[in-house]
Amino acid sequence: MSKTRVLLADDHQMFRTGVTNLLQKEADIEVVGEAKDGEEVVRQASHFKPDVIVMDIQLPIRDGIQATRQIIANFPTAKILALTSFETEDYLGNMLRAGAKGYILKESPIEELVLAIRTLANGGSYFAKGISAKIVAMLENNGRPSASKEPADKSSLTQRELEILEHVAAEMTNKEIASLLFISSRTVETHRRNLIQKLKVKNTAGLMRFYLNNFKSIVEQV
């Protein structure tokens, strides 16, 4: 039985090693290479010509969107599966336009990753639960991220998100917040982007405005 040859791109070695070890347990899957950045995955894609490329979006040097675009330009039949922590419509739309055939989240069980790889290898597309609805919304909006008409709801924020938001409003960097909360800078960045999506703002400045508008009076009373 021929195996599906997989190339895995992610900048965290422990994550790559863990995923590789899990995938290698599947009788029909072989991980032929690992890449730590966008330049390396482009080179390895050209060298190995894998059946499926599992691509993180947040890669150093060249991000996953740029790498996907370059790989498709060099290797039009490449089958690229985005494996990411982010489910924003901007990332989803950019990856699809770059040529990705699938999009799942890092929080997904390994069984879903295996299913997604097999689906792409067989010529199909695979999107995590909830992602399909975003695609429909984008298509209805002529390919642009849909604009939400609902106001942002601060009650939906977790305690950790509130902590991150407060430190962002204090103009602290990801590294500074990570050091203060004993978490990684990448985790802080994930929370920051999730806050941007959840609070329906465009950037960090929007987070700061939201905090000042919704929490300033509370802070001043303390």
C-alpha positions in Angstrom: 0.0 0.0 0.0 1.4 3.4 -1.0 1.6 6.0 1.8 0.5 9.6 1.7 3.7 11.6 1.9 3.3 14.6 4.3 5.5 17.7 4.8 4.9 19.5 8.1 5.6 23.2 8.6 5.6 24.8 12.0 8.1 27.0 13.9 7.8 25.1 17.2 10.0 22.0 17.2 8.1 20.3 20.0 4.8 20.7 18.2 6.3 19.3 14.9 7.8 16.4 16.8 4.6 15.6 18.5 2.5 15.8 15.4 5.0 13.8 13.4 5.1 11.0 16.0 1.3 10.8 16.0 1.1 10.8 12.2 3.8 8.1 11.8 1.5 5.7 13.8 -0.9 5.7 10.8 -0.1 2.9 8.4 -1.0 5.0 5.3 0.9 8.2 6.3 4.6 9.1 6.1 6.1 12.4 7.2 8.9 13.0 4.7 10.0 16.4 6.0 9.6 19.1 8.6 10.1 22.9 8.1 10.6 25.5 10.7 9.9 28.6 8.6 8.3 29.8 5.3 11.5 29.7 3.3 12.3 26.1 4.4 8.9 24.8 3.6 9.1 26.2 0.0 12.4 24.5 -0.5 11.3 21.2 0.9 8.1 21.3 -1.1 10.2 21.6 -4.2 12.5 18.8 -3.1 10.1 16.2 -1.7 7.0 17.0 -3.7 4.8 15.7 -0.9 1.2 14.6 -1.4 0.0 17.0 1.4 1.7 20.0 3.0 0.4 20.8 6.6 1.1 24.5 6.9 1.0 26.7 10.0 0.1 30.3 9.1 2.3 32.1 11.7 5.8 31.1 10.3 9.0 33.2 10.5 10.8 34.8 7.5 7.8 34.1 5.2 4.4 33.4 6.7 2.2 30.5 5.7 0.1 32.5 3.3 3.1 33.7 1.4 4.7 30.3 1.5 1.4 28.7 0.2 1.3 31.2 -2.6 4.9 30.5 -3.7 4.5 26.7 -3.5 1.3 26.8 -5.6 3.2 29.0 -8.2 6.0 26.4 -8.3 3.9 23.3 -7.9 0.2 24.0 -9.0 -1.1 20.6 -7.9 0.2 20.9 -4.3 -2.4 20.1 -1.7 -2.0 22.4 1.3 -3.8 22.1 4.6 -3.7 25.0 7.0 -3.2 23.9 10.6 -3.5 27.0 12.8 -4.7 28.5 16.0 -6.5 31.3 14.2 -10.0 31.0 12.6 -10.5 34.6 11.6 -12.0 35.3 8.2 -9.0 37.3 7.1 -6.6 34.3 7.6 -9.1 31.9 6.1 -9.8 34.0 3.1 -6.1 34.7 2.5 -5.1 31.0 2.8 -7.9 30.0 0.4 -6.9 32.7 -2.1 -3.3 31.5 -1.9 -4.4 28.0 -2.8 -5.0 26.0 0.4 -7.4 23.1 0.1 -8.2 22.7 3.8 -8.2 24.6 7.0 -8.3 23.1 10.5 -7.5 24.3 14.0 -4.6 23.1 16.3 -7.1 22.4 19.0 -8.6 19.7 16.7 -8.1 16.0 17.7 -5.4 14.1 15.8 -8.1 12.0 14.3 -9.5 15.1 12.5 -6.0 16.0 11.2 -5.6 12.5 9.8 -9.0 12.7 8.2 -8.2 16.0 6.6 -4.8 14.7 5.3 -6.5 11.7 3.7 -9.3 13.8 2.3 -6.8 16.2 0.6 -4.7 13.3 -0.6 -7.7 11.9 -2.3 -8.5 15.1 -4.1 -11.0 16.6 -1.8 -11.1 19.7 0.5 -11.5 19.7 4.3 -12.6 22.5 6.7 -13.0 22.3 10.4 -16.4 22.5 12.0 -17.6 26.1 11.8 -15.2 27.1 9.1 -17.6 26.1 6.3 -20.1 28.7 7.6 -17.4 31.4 7.4 -16.7 30.4 3.8 -20.4 30.7 2.9 -20.5 34.1 4.5 -17.4 35.3 2.6 -18.9 34.1 -0.7 -22.1 35.9 0.0 -20.0 39.0 0.7 -18.0 38.7 -2.6 -15.1 37.0 -1.0 -14.6 39.7 1.7 -14.7 39.0 5.4 -18.3 39.5 6.5 -19.0 42.6 8.6 -20.8 41.9 11.8 -23.8 44.0 12.7 -23.8 42.9 16.3 -22.1 45.0 18.9 -19.1 43.6 20.7 -20.0 41.9 23.9 -17.4 42.3 26.7 -19.2 39.7 28.8 -18.0 37.0 26.4 -14.4 37.6 27.4 -12.6 35.0 29.6 -10.6 36.1 32.7 -7.4 35.5 30.8 -8.6 37.6 27.8 -9.5 40.4 30.2 -6.0 40.2 31.6 -4.4 40.3 28.2 -6.7 43.2 27.1 -5.7 45.2 30.2 -2.0 44.8 29.5 -2.5 45.6 25.8 -4.3 48.8 26.8 -1.2 49.6 29.0 0.9 49.5 25.8 2.8 46.4 26.9 4.5 44.2 24.2 3.7 40.6 23.7 7.1 39.7 25.3 6.4 41.8 28.4 2.9 40.4 28.8 4.2 36.8 28.4 6.9 37.4 31.1 4.3 38.9 33.5 1.8 36.1 33.0 4.3 33.2 32.7 3.1 32.2 29.2 4.7 32.2 25.8 4.8 35.3 23.5 3.0 33.2 20.9 0.2 32.4 23.3 -0.2 36.2 24.0 -0.3 36.8 20.2 -3.0 34.2 19.9 -5.1 35.8 22.7 -4.5 39.2 21.1 -5.8 38.1 17.7 -8.8 36.3 19.3 -9.6 39.5 21.1 -9.5 41.4 17.8 -12.0 38.9 16.3 -14.2 38.7 19.4 -14.5 42.4 20.0 -14.9 43.2 16.3 -12.0 45.7 16.1 -9.4 46.0 13.4 -6.1 46.2 15.3 -4.4 46.8 18.6 -5.4 50.4 18.6 -9.0 49.2 18.4 -8.4 47.0 21.5 -7.1 49.9 23.4 -10.1 52.1 22.5 -12.5 49.3 23.4 -10.8 48.9 26.8 -10.9 52.6 27.5 -14.5 52.9 26.4 -15.7 49.9 28.4 -13.4 49.6 31.4 -11.9 53.0 32.1 -14.7 54.1 34.4 -14.3 50.9 36.4 -10.6 51.4 36.7 -11.0 55.0 37.8 -13.3 53.9 40.6 -10.8 51.5 42.1 
